[in-house]
Amino acid sequence: MKYNHWIRIAASRIRNMKFQKKLMLGYLLICVIPLIGVSAIIFRQSAAGLEDSSQEFAALYTSQIRTSLNELMKEYDKVTKSVLIDGELIYRLGEERNRSMDELILERVAVQRLLMRVAMLKPEIGTVMLISRDNGVYQYTTTTSVVNENALLSQAWFTKLRSLDETFFITGVHDRSYYDDKGEGAIVTVGRVLLNSEGAYAGILLIDLDPFALLQLDQEFVTARDKYGMSVTISNRQGEIVYQSDAASGRLSWQQVLEAGMSSSNDVSSKDKIVLSGNTELGNLLIRTEIPREKLLSKINQIKGMTVMVILASCLIVTLMSLGLSYTITKPIQALRKSMKQAELGQYQPIERNQANDEIGSLVNSYNKMIVTIRTLIEDVYIGEIKHRRAKLIALQNQINPHMLYNTLESIRMKALVNDDEETAAMIKILARMFRLALGKEGRQHSVQHELEYTANYVQLQNLRFDNKFLLDIRIPEELQQCSIIPLVFQPIVENSVNHGFEDYSRTMHIVIEGFLTEAGEILIRITDDGIGMTEEMQAKLCALLDAAGSDKYKLEIMDETDTKGLGLKNIAERIKLHYGDQYGLTIRSELGIGTTVEILIPKI
């Protein structure tokens, strides 16, 4: 019952699925399922073949190491046996008998020659030592470091040598603490227990070697070891490490190898590593090769990645084909849906496509006709009214002849000078400058400097009227004065300060215009006065009016033609937002009895 229930739910969802998704799902199921099956079979066969090849390569690597070690042990077996030729000399070293100084000198010279002959047999031999049966130490070295005899005899590894069953031996890796220099690093000692003809103990021959000298591999094998992350560990019968490839390559220090011993290499999961072992014919050395499966079988992972990429690429191709086949059916519907959403937001754009002569194409054509009709009505009623008022404004401006206005004002000023009315002449001169600034910017860039000049002339005109009661302080850098700004911004704000903030005729009113660059690289203009300010209620009302400027900037407001109040703060805020964007505008702060501050934020252009 549950099985049938889930089938009915799946069938219902497929039935209610969009048509384009149905096409895509059908193509994916038909094409991808066989592709995945075939790819899985090919991958498993390839992986099995690669793993077998990797096992054979690891076995070959271990075999090559075993061959090299066998040759090395045979050579050093011969080297250590070479001293048996002088067995009588070695046996006499421990005899308790009185000998003259000359005999002692000759004996020591003979031993030195013996040791030197041994050292010359192999170029990698650095120090050769002979310990007699009475623990007398004789040494020969090709280096500058000398063995401390007492330190050597106290070494733990040395005390174990006489208890060994075999005469030829190789010790585990040990430090160099018994050398006078006590240098860093590690060495391994190859030696032989010396017996006389009757089988009695005669002494021990020791040869110190660098662990690197034990394993001489071809460059191809060294490259393969580094490539696959192989780790080779060689140990003697006592389980002591004689050679460790990680220490030889520098990945580990010999001190870490000595502390870790063989414990870490014995406990290895076969799922993570391939482990191969082997023994040498002479010397009883155990070779242990560990190869991480992840690196050795990296080509299998590459095949896996390639298989996944092929499957994904096939899915992409099938998806694109499905999209292409469903495009001609679903695209007109999607375009119609998108255009309807735009119409809801007030953007009336028809669908600009050649439609087929089917039911969907007929529906789209009817929708386009409706959109065109709506847009035409909007242009005729709304935009047409805006154009009409703009045309009236342009016609009104064209009626003003700037040259005639300048000449007329100059004539009036000259008449006032003839009548000795210098104050009236000065006011007319300032007014002419203001008209020249306001009417002479057609076709030219309007800058912050022009705004400051216009505002300064206005304040100068008010000072003639109010007997120098206004002091204007401009603190804007020269760089910012050359930046562009829309006209008539500063003067209306200063005019508000004069009309609404100046009531105390007994003192001078200060007006400061400052300019800064913000951290975002924008221009902040601050106009401050020390007038009477305003109450919190008036400030809140004015701030609400400025906040509404963003939403009212596109509204067509019918202004009374007899309205002579001029441009207010809201008008300035709306013009700034229309010209620069909603992130710019005006902010106002005021405190009753202290003054008012208006800040203007515009981009740096």
C-alpha positions as CSV (number, residue, x, y, z in Angstrom):
1,M,0.0,0.0,0.0
2,K,2.8,2.4,0.9
3,Y,4.5,1.7,-2.4
4,N,1.4,2.5,-4.4
5,H,0.9,5.7,-2.3
6,W,4.4,7.0,-3.2
7,I,3.9,6.1,-6.9
8,R,0.7,8.2,-6.9
9,I,2.4,11.1,-5.3
10,A,5.3,11.0,-7.8
11,A,2.8,10.8,-10.7
12,S,0.9,13.7,-9.4
13,R,4.0,15.9,-9.1
14,I,5.2,15.0,-12.6
15,R,1.7,15.8,-14.0
16,N,1.7,19.2,-12.3
17,M,5.3,19.9,-13.4
18,K,6.0,22.7,-15.9
19,F,6.2,21.5,-19.5
20,Q,9.8,22.6,-20.0
21,K,10.9,20.6,-16.9
22,K,9.0,17.6,-18.1
23,L,11.0,17.6,-21.4
24,M,14.3,18.1,-19.5
25,L,13.6,15.3,-17.0
26,G,12.7,12.9,-19.8
27,Y,15.8,13.5,-21.8
28,L,18.0,13.2,-18.7
29,L,16.5,9.9,-17.6
30,I,16.8,8.4,-21.1
31,C,20.4,9.5,-21.7
32,V,22.1,9.7,-18.4
33,I,21.1,6.3,-16.8
34,P,22.8,4.2,-19.6
35,L,25.8,6.5,-19.6
36,I,26.3,6.1,-15.8
37,G,26.1,2.3,-16.1
38,V,28.6,2.0,-19.0
39,S,31.0,4.4,-17.3
40,A,30.9,2.5,-14.0
41,I,31.8,-0.8,-15.8
42,I,34.7,0.8,-17.6
43,F,36.0,2.5,-14.5
44,R,36.0,-0.8,-12.4
45,Q,37.9,-2.7,-15.1
46,S,40.4,0.1,-15.5
47,A,40.9,0.5,-11.7
48,A,41.5,-3.3,-11.3
49,G,44.1,-3.3,-14.1
50,L,45.9,-0.3,-12.7
51,E,46.0,-1.7,-9.2
52,D,47.6,-5.0,-10.4
53,S,50.2,-3.0,-12.3
54,S,50.9,-0.9,-9.3
55,Q,51.4,-4.1,-7.2
56,E,53.9,-5.4,-9.7
57,F,55.8,-2.1,-9.8
58,A,56.0,-2.1,-6.0
59,A,57.3,-5.7,-6.0
60,L,59.9,-4.7,-8.6
61,Y,61.0,-1.8,-6.5
62,T,61.5,-4.0,-3.4
63,S,63.4,-6.6,-5.4
64,Q,65.8,-3.9,-6.7
65,I,66.4,-2.8,-3.1
66,R,67.0,-6.4,-2.0
67,T,69.5,-6.9,-4.8
68,S,71.4,-3.8,-3.9
69,L,71.6,-4.7,-0.2
70,N,72.7,-8.2,-1.0
71,E,75.6,-6.9,-3.1
72,L,76.5,-4.4,-0.3
73,M,76.5,-7.0,2.4
74,K,78.6,-9.4,0.4
75,E,81.2,-6.6,-0.2
76,Y,81.4,-5.7,3.5
77,D,81.6,-9.4,4.4
78,K,84.7,-9.6,2.3
79,V,86.1,-6.3,3.7
80,T,85.7,-7.5,7.3
81,K,87.2,-10.9,6.5
82,S,90.3,-9.3,5.0
83,V,91.6,-8.6,8.5
84,L,91.7,-12.3,9.4
85,I,94.9,-12.5,7.3
86,D,96.6,-10.8,10.3
87,G,94.8,-12.9,12.9
88,E,97.9,-13.6,14.9
89,L,98.6,-9.9,15.2
90,I,95.1,-9.3,16.4
91,Y,95.2,-12.1,18.9
92,R,98.5,-10.9,20.4
93,L,97.0,-7.4,21.1
94,G,95.2,-8.7,24.2
95,E,98.1,-10.9,25.6
96,E,99.3,-10.0,29.1
97,R,103.1,-9.9,28.6
98,N,105.8,-7.4,29.1
99,R,106.7,-5.6,25.9
100,S,109.3,-3.0,25.3
101,M,108.4,0.5,24.0
102,D,109.7,-0.4,20.6
103,E,107.6,-3.5,20.4
104,L,104.5,-1.5,21.4
105,I,105.2,1.1,18.7
106,L,105.8,-1.5,16.1
107,E,102.6,-3.3,17.1
108,R,100.5,-0.1,16.9
109,V,102.0,0.8,13.5
110,A,101.1,-2.7,12.3
111,V,97.5,-2.3,13.5
112,Q,97.3,1.2,11.9
113,R,98.4,-0.3,8.5
114,L,95.8,-3.0,8.9
115,L,93.0,-0.5,9.5
116,M,94.2,1.8,6.8
117,R,94.2,-1.1,4.3
118,V,90.5,-1.9,5.3
119,A,89.5,1.8,4.9
120,M,91.0,2.0,1.5
121,L,88.9,-0.9,0.2
122,K,85.6,1.2,0.1
123,P,85.5,4.9,-0.5
124,E,82.5,5.5,1.8
125,I,84.3,4.2,4.8
126,G,85.1,7.0,7.2
127,T,86.3,5.4,10.4
128,V,87.6,1.9,11.1
129,M,88.0,0.7,14.7
130,L,89.6,-2.5,16.2
131,I,88.7,-3.4,19.8
132,S,91.1,-6.0,21.3
133,R,90.0,-8.7,23.7
134,D,91.3,-6.5,26.6
135,N,89.1,-3.5,25.3
136,G,92.0,-1.7,23.8
137,V,90.7,0.6,21.1
138,Y,92.7,1.2,17.8
139,Q,91.2,3.5,15.2
140,Y,91.9,4.9,11.8
141,T,89.8,7.7,10.3
142,T,89.8,9.7,7.0
143,T,87.9,12.5,8.7
144,T,88.9,15.2,11.2
145,S,86.8,13.7,14.0
146,V,88.3,11.2,16.4
147,V,86.5,8.5,18.5
148,N,86.5,8.9,22.2
149,E,87.6,5.4,23.4
150,N,85.9,5.5,26.8
151,A,82.6,6.8,25.3
152,L,82.7,4.1,22.7
153,L,83.0,1.3,25.2
154,S,80.1,2.6,27.2
155,Q,77.7,2.7,24.3
156,A,74.6,0.5,24.8
157,W,74.7,-0.8,21.3
158,F,78.4,-1.8,21.7
159,T,77.8,-3.8,24.9
160,K,75.3,-6.0,23.0
161,L,77.7,-7.0,20.3
162,R,79.6,-9.9,22.1
163,S,76.3,-11.6,22.9
164,L,75.4,-11.8,19.2
165,D,75.2,-15.3,17.6
166,E,76.6,-14.3,14.2
167,T,80.1,-13.1,13.6
168,F,79.2,-10.6,10.8
169,F,76.7,-8.0,11.9
170,I,75.2,-4.6,11.2
171,T,73.9,-2.4,14.0
172,G,70.9,-0.2,14.0
173,V,71.1,3.5,13.5
174,H,72.7,5.3,16.4
175,D,74.0,8.8,17.3
176,R,77.6,10.1,17.1
177,S,77.9,10.9,20.7
178,Y,81.1,8.9,21.1
179,Y,83.0,11.2,18.7
180,D,84.9,14.1,20.0
181,D,82.8,16.6,17.9
182,K,79.5,15.0,19.0
183,G,78.0,16.2,15.8
184,E,74.4,15.9,14.6
185,G,73.1,13.1,12.4
186,A,73.3,9.3,12.7
187,I,75.5,6.5,11.6
188,V,75.3,2.7,11.3
189,T,78.1,0.3,12.1
190,V,79.1,-2.8,10.1
191,G,81.4,-5.2,11.9
192,R,82.7,-8.6,12.6
193,V,83.5,-10.6,15.8
194,L,87.1,-11.8,15.3
195,L,88.0,-15.3,16.5
196,N,91.4,-17.1,16.5
197,S,92.0,-20.5,14.9
198,E,90.7,-22.2,18.0
199,G,87.4,-20.3,18.0
200,A,88.3,-18.1,21.0
201,Y,87.3,-14.4,21.1
202,A,90.1,-12.2,19.7
203,G,88.4,-8.8,19.3
204,I,85.8,-6.8,17.2
205,L,86.2,-4.9,14.0
206,L,83.9,-1.9,13.6
207,I,83.3,0.2,10.4
208,D,81.1,3.4,10.8
209,L,79.0,4.2,7.7
210,D,76.6,7.0,6.8
211,P,73.1,5.4,6.4
212,F,72.9,7.0,3.0
213,A,75.6,4.7,1.8
214,L,73.6,1.5,2.4
215,L,71.1,2.0,-0.4
216,Q,72.4,3.2,-3.8
217,L,69.4,3.4,-6.2
218,D,69.1,4.4,-9.8
219,Q,67.8,7.9,-10.4
220,E,64.7,6.4,-12.0
221,F,63.9,4.5,-8.8
222,V,64.5,7.6,-6.7
223,T,62.1,9.6,-8.9
224,A,59.5,6.9,-8.6
225,R,59.9,6.8,-4.8
226,D,59.3,10.5,-4.5
227,K,56.5,10.5,-7.0
228,Y,54.5,7.7,-5.2
229,G,55.5,8.6,-1.7
230,M,57.2,5.3,-1.0
231,S,58.8,4.7,2.4
232,V,61.6,2.1,2.7
233,T,62.6,0.8,6.2
234,I,65.6,-1.6,6.6
235,S,66.0,-3.3,10.0
236,N,68.3,-6.0,11.4
237,R,67.4,-9.2,13.1
238,Q,67.1,-7.4,16.4
239,G,64.4,-5.1,15.0
240,E,66.7,-2.1,15.0
241,I,66.3,0.4,12.2
242,V,69.3,0.5,9.9
243,Y,67.9,2.7,7.1
244,Q,64.8,4.9,6.7
245,S,64.0,6.6,3.4
246,D,62.0,9.4,5.0
247,A,65.1,10.4,7.1
248,A,67.4,10.0,4.1
249,S,65.2,12.3,2.0
250,G,64.9,14.9,4.8
251,R,61.2,14.5,5.5
252,L,62.0,13.2,9.0
253,S,65.1,13.7,11.2
254,W,67.2,10.7,12.4
255,Q,66.3,11.6,15.9
256,Q,62.6,11.1,15.1
257,V,63.4,7.8,13.5
258,L,65.3,6.7,16.6
259,E,62.5,7.7,18.9
260,A,59.8,6.1,16.8
261,G,61.6,2.8,16.2
262,M,59.7,0.1,14.4
263,S,56.4,0.6,16.2
264,S,54.9,3.0,13.7
265,S,55.7,0.9,10.7
266,N,54.4,-2.4,12.1
267,D,50.9,-1.1,12.7
268,V,49.6,-0.2,9.3
269,S,46.2,-0.7,7.8
270,S,46.2,-2.5,4.5
271,K,43.4,-0.2,3.3
272,D,45.7,2.8,3.4
273,K,49.0,1.3,2.3
274,I,50.5,-1.4,0.2
275,V,53.2,-3.2,2.3
276,L,55.8,-5.5,0.8
277,S,58.6,-7.2,2.7
278,G,61.8,-9.1,1.9
279,N,65.0,-10.4,3.4
280,T,68.6,-10.2,2.3
281,E,70.6,-13.4,1.8
282,L,73.5,-12.2,4.1
283,G,73.2,-10.0,7.1
284,N,69.7,-11.0,8.1
285,L,68.3,-7.6,7.1
286,L,64.5,-7.1,6.7
287,I,63.3,-4.8,3.9
288,R,59.9,-3.2,4.4
289,T,58.4,-1.1,1.6
290,E,55.2,1.0,2.3
291,I,53.4,2.7,-0.5
292,P,50.3,4.9,0.1
293,R,47.4,3.7,-2.0
294,E,46.3,7.2,-2.5
295,K,49.4,8.2,-4.4
296,L,50.2,4.8,-6.0
297,L,46.7,4.6,-7.4
298,S,46.4,8.2,-8.3
299,K,45.8,7.3,-12.0
300,I,42.7,5.4,-10.8
301,N,41.5,8.6,-9.2
302,Q,42.2,10.5,-12.5
303,I,40.1,8.0,-14.3
304,K,37.4,8.4,-11.7
305,G,37.6,12.2,-12.1
306,M,37.5,11.9,-15.9
307,T,34.4,9.6,-15.7
308,V,32.6,12.1,-13.5
309,M,33.5,14.9,-15.9
310,V,32.2,12.9,-18.9
311,I,29.0,12.2,-17.1
312,L,28.6,15.9,-16.1
313,A,29.4,17.0,-19.6
314,S,26.9,14.6,-21.1
315,C,24.2,15.8,-18.6
316,L,25.1,19.4,-19.7
317,I,24.7,18.6,-23.4
318,V,21.4,16.8,-22.8
319,T,20.1,19.7,-20.7
320,L,21.1,22.2,-23.4
321,M,19.4,20.1,-26.1
322,S,16.3,19.9,-23.9
323,L,16.3,23.6,-23.4
324,G,16.7,24.2,-27.2
325,L,13.7,22.0,-28.0
326,S,11.5,23.5,-25.4
327,Y,12.7,27.1,-26.1
328,T,10.3,27.7,-29.0
329,I,7.3,26.6,-26.9
330,T,8.0,28.1,-23.5
331,K,9.9,31.3,-24.5
332,P,6.9,33.3,-25.7
333,I,5.0,32.5,-22.5
334,Q,8.0,33.4,-20.3
335,A,8.4,36.7,-22.2
336,L,4.7,37.5,-21.7
337,R,5.0,36.8,-18.0
338,K,8.1,39.0,-17.7
339,S,6.5,41.9,-19.5
340,M,3.4,41.7,-17.3
341,K,5.6,41.9,-14.2
342,Q,7.3,45.0,-15.7
343,A,3.9,46.5,-16.4
344,E,3.0,46.1,-12.7
345,L,6.1,48.2,-11.9
346,G,5.1,50.9,-14.3
347,Q,7.4,49.9,-17.2
348,Y,5.2,49.5,-20.3
349,Q,7.4,47.8,-22.8
350,P,6.0,45.5,-25.6
351,I,7.5,42.1,-26.4
352,E,9.8,42.8,-29.3
353,R,9.8,39.4,-31.0
354,N,8.5,37.9,-34.2
355,Q,5.7,35.7,-33.0
356,A,4.4,32.5,-34.6
357,N,0.9,32.4,-36.1
358,D,-0.4,30.2,-33.3
359,E,-2.6,30.8,-30.2
360,I,0.3,32.0,-28.1
361,G,1.6,34.3,-30.8
362,S,-2.0,35.8,-31.2
363,L,-2.1,36.3,-27.4
364,V,1.3,38.1,-27.4
365,N,0.3,40.4,-30.3
366,S,-2.9,41.4,-28.4
367,Y,-0.9,42.1,-25.3
368,N,1.6,44.3,-27.3
369,K,-1.3,46.4,-28.7
370,M,-2.7,46.9,-25.2
371,I,0.8,48.0,-23.8
372,V,1.2,50.4,-26.7
373,T,-2.2,51.9,-26.0
374,I,-1.5,52.4,-22.3
375,R,1.9,53.9,-23.0
376,T,0.4,56.3,-25.6
377,L,-2.1,57.5,-23.1
378,I,0.6,58.1,-20.5
379,E,2.7,60.1,-22.9
380,D,-0.3,62.1,-24.1
381,V,-1.6,63.0,-20.7
382,Y,1.4,62.9,-18.3
383,I,4.6,63.5,-20.2
384,G,2.8,65.8,-22.6
385,E,1.8,68.1,-19.7
386,I,5.5,68.2,-18.5
387,K,6.7,69.0,-22.0
388,H,4.1,71.8,-22.3
389,R,5.2,73.4,-19.1
390,R,8.8,73.1,-20.0
391,A,8.1,74.8,-23.4
392,K,6.4,77.7,-21.5
393,L,9.4,78.0,-19.3
394,I,11.8,78.1,-22.3
395,A,9.6,80.7,-24.0
396,L,9.6,82.8,-20.9
397,Q,13.4,82.6,-20.6
398,N,13.7,83.5,-24.3
399,Q,11.7,86.7,-23.7
400,I,14.5,87.9,-21.4
401,N,17.2,89.6,-23.3
402,P,20.3,89.5,-21.1
403,H,22.1,92.3,-23.0
404,M,19.1,94.5,-22.8
405,L,18.8,93.8,-19.1
406,Y,22.4,94.5,-18.4
407,N,22.3,97.7,-20.4
408,T,19.2,98.9,-18.7
409,L,20.6,98.2,-15.2
410,E,23.8,100.0,-16.1
411,S,21.8,103.0,-17.3
412,I,19.9,103.1,-14.0
413,R,23.2,102.8,-12.0
414,M,24.8,105.7,-14.0
415,K,21.7,107.8,-13.3
416,A,22.0,107.0,-9.6
417,L,25.7,108.0,-9.7
418,V,24.8,111.3,-11.4
419,N,22.4,112.0,-8.5
420,D,25.1,111.1,-6.0
421,D,23.1,108.0,-4.8
422,E,26.1,105.7,-4.5
423,E,24.2,103.1,-2.3
424,T,21.5,102.6,-4.9
425,A,24.2,102.4,-7.6
426,A,26.1,99.7,-5.6
427,M,22.9,97.7,-5.2
428,I,22.2,97.9,-8.9
429,K,25.7,96.8,-9.7
430,I,25.5,93.8,-7.4
431,L,22.1,92.9,-8.9
432,A,23.6,93.0,-12.4
433,R,26.3,90.6,-11.4
434,M,23.7,88.2,-10.0
435,F,21.7,88.4,-13.2
436,R,24.9,87.8,-15.3
437,L,25.7,84.7,-13.2
438,A,22.1,83.4,-13.3
439,L,21.4,84.0,-17.0
440,G,24.9,83.5,-18.5
441,K,25.4,79.8,-17.8
442,E,23.5,78.4,-20.8
443,G,25.7,75.8,-22.5
444,R,28.5,76.1,-19.9
445,Q,29.4,74.1,-16.8
446,H,28.1,75.5,-13.6
447,S,30.7,75.1,-10.8
448,V,30.7,75.4,-7.0
449,Q,32.7,78.6,-7.5
450,H,29.8,80.1,-9.5
451,E,27.4,79.2,-6.7
452,L,29.7,80.9,-4.2
453,E,30.0,84.1,-6.3
454,Y,26.2,84.2,-6.7
455,T,25.7,83.7,-3.0
456,A,28.4,86.3,-2.1
457,N,26.7,88.9,-4.3
458,Y,23.3,88.1,-2.6
459,V,24.8,88.6,0.9
460,Q,26.5,91.8,-0.3
461,L,23.2,93.1,-1.5
462,Q,21.5,92.3,1.8
463,N,24.4,94.1,3.7
464,L,23.5,97.2,1.7
465,R,19.9,96.8,2.8
466,F,20.6,95.9,6.5
467,D,23.7,98.0,7.1
468,N,26.3,95.2,7.1
469,K,24.5,92.9,9.5
470,F,25.7,89.7,7.7
471,L,29.2,88.2,7.6
472,L,29.8,85.4,5.1
473,D,32.8,83.1,5.7
474,I,33.7,80.7,2.8
475,R,35.9,77.7,3.8
476,I,35.9,75.6,0.6
477,P,39.3,74.4,-0.9
478,E,40.1,75.6,-4.4
479,E,40.0,72.0,-5.7
480,L,36.3,71.6,-4.7
481,Q,35.4,75.0,-6.0
482,Q,36.2,73.8,-9.6
483,C,33.8,70.8,-9.2
484,S,30.4,70.8,-11.0
485,I,27.0,71.4,-9.3
486,I,23.5,72.2,-10.3
487,P,22.7,75.9,-10.2
488,L,20.8,77.8,-7.4
489,V,21.6,75.6,-4.4
490,F,23.6,77.7,-2.0
491,Q,21.7,81.1,-2.4
492,P,18.2,79.8,-1.5
493,I,19.6,78.2,1.7
494,V,21.4,81.5,2.7
495,E,18.2,83.4,1.8
496,N,16.3,81.2,4.3
497,S,18.9,82.0,7.0
498,V,18.4,85.8,6.3
499,N,14.5,85.6,6.1
500,H,13.8,83.2,9.0
501,G,16.9,83.3,11.2
502,F,17.7,87.0,11.4
503,E,15.6,88.9,13.9
504,D,18.2,90.5,16.3
505,Y,19.2,93.7,14.5
506,S,21.6,94.6,17.3
507,R,24.2,92.0,16.3
508,T,25.9,90.7,13.2
509,M,24.7,87.3,11.8
510,H,27.5,84.9,10.8
511,I,27.0,82.5,7.9
512,V,29.7,79.9,7.2
513,I,29.9,77.8,4.0
514,E,32.3,74.8,4.4
515,G,33.3,72.1,2.0
516,F,34.8,68.6,2.6
517,L,35.6,65.4,0.8
518,T,34.1,62.4,2.6
519,E,35.8,59.0,2.9
520,A,33.7,57.7,0.0
521,G,35.1,60.5,-2.2
522,E,31.9,62.6,-2.2
523,I,31.5,66.4,-1.6
524,L,29.8,67.5,1.7
525,I,28.8,71.2,1.8
526,R,27.8,72.6,5.2
527,I,26.0,75.9,5.5
528,T,25.8,77.1,9.1
529,D,24.3,80.3,10.6
530,D,24.0,81.6,14.2
531,G,20.5,82.8,13.8
532,I,17.5,82.1,16.1
533,G,17.2,78.5,14.9
534,M,13.9,76.6,15.2
535,T,11.9,74.5,17.6
536,E,12.0,70.7,17.6
537,E,8.5,70.6,16.2
538,M,9.4,72.9,13.2
539,Q,12.6,70.9,12.7
540,A,10.7,67.5,12.6
541,K,8.2,68.9,10.1
542,L,10.9,70.2,7.8
543,C,12.9,66.9,8.0
544,A,9.7,65.0,7.1
545,L,9.3,67.3,4.1
546,L,12.9,66.6,3.0
547,D,12.4,62.9,3.4
548,A,9.4,63.0,1.1
549,A,11.5,64.7,-1.6
550,G,12.7,61.3,-2.9
551,S,9.2,59.9,-3.5
552,D,7.8,63.2,-4.8
553,K,10.6,63.9,-7.4
554,Y,8.6,62.4,-10.3
555,K,5.3,63.9,-9.3
556,L,3.8,66.5,-11.5
557,E,2.8,69.3,-9.1
558,I,0.7,72.2,-10.5
559,M,2.2,75.4,-9.0
560,D,0.3,78.6,-8.7
561,E,1.8,81.0,-11.2
562,T,1.4,83.9,-8.7
563,D,3.5,82.0,-6.1
564,T,6.6,84.2,-5.6
565,K,8.2,82.3,-2.6
566,G,11.0,81.0,-4.8
567,L,12.9,77.7,-4.5
568,G,12.5,76.1,-1.1
569,L,14.6,73.4,0.6
570,K,12.3,70.6,-0.7
571,N,12.7,71.9,-4.2
572,I,16.5,71.8,-3.8
573,A,16.4,68.3,-2.4
574,E,14.2,67.0,-5.2
575,R,16.5,68.6,-7.9
576,I,19.6,67.0,-6.2
577,K,18.0,63.5,-6.1
578,L,16.8,63.9,-9.7
579,H,20.2,64.9,-11.0
580,Y,22.5,62.7,-8.8
581,G,20.5,59.9,-7.4
582,D,18.5,59.0,-4.2
583,Q,21.7,58.6,-2.1
584,Y,22.3,62.3,-2.3
585,G,20.3,65.2,-0.9
586,L,19.8,67.6,2.1
587,T,19.9,67.2,5.9
588,I,19.1,69.9,8.4
589,R,19.9,70.3,12.1
590,S,18.8,73.3,14.2
591,E,18.6,74.3,17.8
592,L,16.5,77.1,19.1
593,G,18.5,80.2,20.1
594,I,21.8,78.7,18.7
595,G,21.4,78.4,14.9
596,T,20.8,76.1,11.9
597,T,23.0,73.8,9.9
598,V,22.1,72.5,6.4
599,E,24.3,69.8,4.8
600,I,24.4,69.1,1.1
601,L,25.8,65.8,-0.2
602,I,26.7,65.5,-3.9
603,P,29.2,63.4,-6.0
604,K,32.5,64.8,-6.9
605,I,32.4,65.7,-10.7
